[in-house]
Amino acid sequence: MKQLIYLDHAATTKPLPIVLKTYQDVAKQYFANPASPHHVGEVADDLISQAKTIFTDYFHIPQDGIIFTSGGTESNHLILDLVLHQFNGEPIHIITSTVEHASLYDKCQLLEQQGRLSVTYITPAENGQITKQQLTKAVQPDTKLVTIQLINSETGISQDSEMIGDFCKDHQLLFHTDAVQAFGKQKLSSIFNYVDALSLSAHKIHGLKGVGALLLKQPKEWRAPFQSKTQAGFRQGTIDAGLIASFAVCVNDYITNKNKRLNTLSRLRHYFISQLKHEQLPIEVINSDEEGSHIIGCLSTASYGDYFQQALNRKQIYVSTRSACHSNTIGAIRSLIPLYPTEQHQHYFRISIGYFTTKSEIDATIFALKNSLETRTL
């Protein structure tokens, strides 16, 4: 049987064997509710505390600042809920962008429709970047939060977290970033020099689906919505020691191997782009200037993105034509609107490489793309 080539790592990643083993072992042995007062409950709670040290040591934040969630979507929702609670009774305005992940963008629109807050949506400049001038224009007297994703899941374009963070400090604003696509793909150990909160998801870094985190730089500065001691009152519900332990394991794997992992992504990215040029394929890389992005957004006027996706699919090479959260939608792609006219969006497809992608897989993909162009019928 032919080995599949998986190039959709921005959608999800294959769990590491050690992640699966950790979950199974912990779920079998430490199955008790961590909130229970008896011994086995305390043991499960101790295990979660140990897992938290992986995050605290890397991000340099207190343990109470780690709120485990069901994934990136819930983390993005939770930061907005915490802001609503923090400033309850006050007018609340937030600043975000038109190219955010659907979990945050759609939640902002819903809260705005409900009259619970007001939102300014910044459309990035032609290079996909948010500028200081745009932030300055967007800020209002009742602005409480700026939330801008770190890496876009469709274009791979990174935002300047240091500039945005400095702007927020100057204006005494909270800064949250959706780092779901960035963690494990960029060095973020000093990110809390600039941000107040960030969202993570395990399944983007070879962990399991169903677990993520919202990290807070100064949890004591936030008003917890609940009296419960569980997760410092920031989130209710029984937490799964197995999922959390497995999350910590994949985070630790990245931290331990980060230089090797990041070098692999950079090397393969540059190799893919160089081979496109060498073969003179009529495919433009949207974010070709990005040094470290694992997301390679492609646009080809020679054919539609769906054609390339289906042609590669027949060769057991798996890519996407938009973010997984938008996979069932048609029409314009929000992330591309600042960059290209709407009529060009149907020519987009996305390749996202991973830690274990190989040079031979890139060669096979380039060959398949070339073959698909040579054999297509107009």
Disulfide bonds with the S-S distance in Angstrom:
none
